[in-house]
Amino acid sequence: MSDIIDLAERMARAFSRYNCFIFEENELEKVRDLVIAAELKGLVEVKQVDPRYPYIYIVTPWTRSLEKDCVSRVNIMLTEGRLTQEEYKKYRANLIEQCMVSGEVEVSKRIVEALTRHINKLKSSSNERKNP
């Protein structure tokens, strides 16, 4: 039980500092179990860092829906007249990137909150077993 709590605490610290969690293949099953147990499905993506290094994995915020939302927000800025056509052409990529970065930070905060809730739940259930 303590190794699951340690893994969750490591992951929470990593997301609060770096917005991701890097780990080795030997922890893959535990990380996947933690993602399910902490209800992080839909918030995170678990994948290999690089095909050249098949034993190193990363957990990152799920960004596919976030990217669509950011593109939509920038397009709305154009249609509402908050951007001229010239500004849109010039700054579109930068605005989408800024939106993505801020969105990833927000998702990372939600991930840390979910992990913290899960850690507290695990600690309280382990304390209940010790002190019946």
C-alpha positions in Angstrom: 0.0 0.0 0.0 2.8 2.4 0.9 4.4 2.0 -2.6 1.1 3.1 -4.2 1.0 6.1 -2.0 4.7 6.9 -2.7 4.0 6.6 -6.5 1.0 8.9 -6.2 3.0 11.4 -4.2 5.8 11.3 -6.8 3.4 11.8 -9.6 1.6 14.7 -7.8 5.0 16.5 -7.2 6.1 15.9 -10.8 2.8 17.4 -12.2 2.9 20.3 -9.8 6.5 21.2 -11.0 6.8 19.9 -14.5 3.2 19.2 -15.8 4.3 15.6 -16.5 5.6 12.4 -14.9 8.4 10.3 -16.4 8.9 6.8 -15.3 10.4 3.4 -16.3 8.7 0.5 -17.9 8.9 -1.6 -14.7 6.3 0.9 -13.1 4.0 0.9 -16.1 1.3 -1.4 -14.7 1.3 0.5 -11.3 1.0 3.8 -13.1 -1.9 2.6 -15.2 -3.6 1.2 -12.1 -3.1 4.6 -10.3 -4.5 6.5 -13.3 -7.7 4.4 -13.1 -7.9 4.4 -9.3 -7.4 8.2 -9.0 -9.9 8.8 -11.7 -7.5 10.4 -14.1 -8.7 8.8 -17.3 -9.6 11.5 -19.7 -7.2 13.9 -18.0 -3.9 12.2 -18.7 -2.2 10.2 -21.5 0.4 7.5 -20.8 2.8 6.9 -23.7 6.4 6.2 -24.6 8.8 9.2 -24.5 10.6 8.1 -27.7 10.6 4.9 -29.7 14.4 4.7 -29.4 13.9 4.3 -25.7 11.2 1.7 -25.2 11.7 1.5 -21.5 10.9 5.2 -20.6 7.3 6.4 -20.4 5.6 9.7 -19.7 2.3 10.7 -18.3 1.1 14.1 -19.8 -2.1 16.1 -19.6 -4.6 15.0 -22.3 -4.4 17.8 -24.9 -6.3 16.7 -28.0 -9.6 18.2 -26.9 -7.7 21.2 -25.5 -6.2 22.0 -28.9 -9.6 22.0 -30.6 -10.9 24.3 -27.9 -8.0 26.7 -28.3 -8.3 26.9 -32.1 -12.0 27.5 -31.6 -11.3 30.3 -29.1 -8.9 32.1 -31.5 -11.4 31.8 -34.4 -14.1 33.3 -32.2 -11.8 36.2 -31.4 -11.6 36.8 -35.2 -15.4 36.5 -35.8 -16.2 38.8 -32.8 -13.8 41.4 -34.1 -11.4 41.3 -31.3 -8.7 40.5 -33.9 -8.2 42.0 -37.3 -7.6 39.7 -40.2 -3.9 40.9 -40.3 -3.5 40.2 -36.5 -5.1 36.8 -36.9 -2.6 35.8 -39.6 0.3 37.2 -37.7 -0.5 35.9 -34.2 -2.7 32.9 -34.7 0.0 30.3 -33.9 1.2 32.2 -30.8 -2.3 32.7 -29.5 -3.1 29.0 -29.8 0.2 28.0 -28.2 -0.5 30.4 -25.2 -3.9 29.0 -24.8 -2.5 25.4 -24.9 0.1 26.2 -22.3 -2.4 27.8 -19.9 -4.8 24.9 -20.5 -2.2 22.3 -19.7 -1.4 24.1 -16.5 -5.1 24.1 -15.5 -5.4 20.4 -16.4 -2.2 19.7 -14.3 -3.8 21.5 -11.3 -6.8 19.2 -11.7 -4.5 16.2 -11.9 -2.7 17.2 -8.7 -6.0 17.8 -6.9 -7.3 14.3 -8.0 -4.0 12.7 -6.9 -4.1 14.5 -3.5 -7.7 13.3 -2.9 -6.6 9.8 -3.8 -3.6 9.9 -1.5 -5.7 11.2 1.4 -8.3 8.4 0.7 -5.5 5.8 0.7 -3.9 7.1 3.9 -7.2 7.3 5.7 -8.2 3.8 4.7 -4.7 2.5 5.8 -5.1 4.3 9.2 -8.5 2.7 9.7 -7.0 -0.7 9.2 -4.3 0.0 11.8 -6.8 1.5 14.3 -10.0 -0.5 14.1 
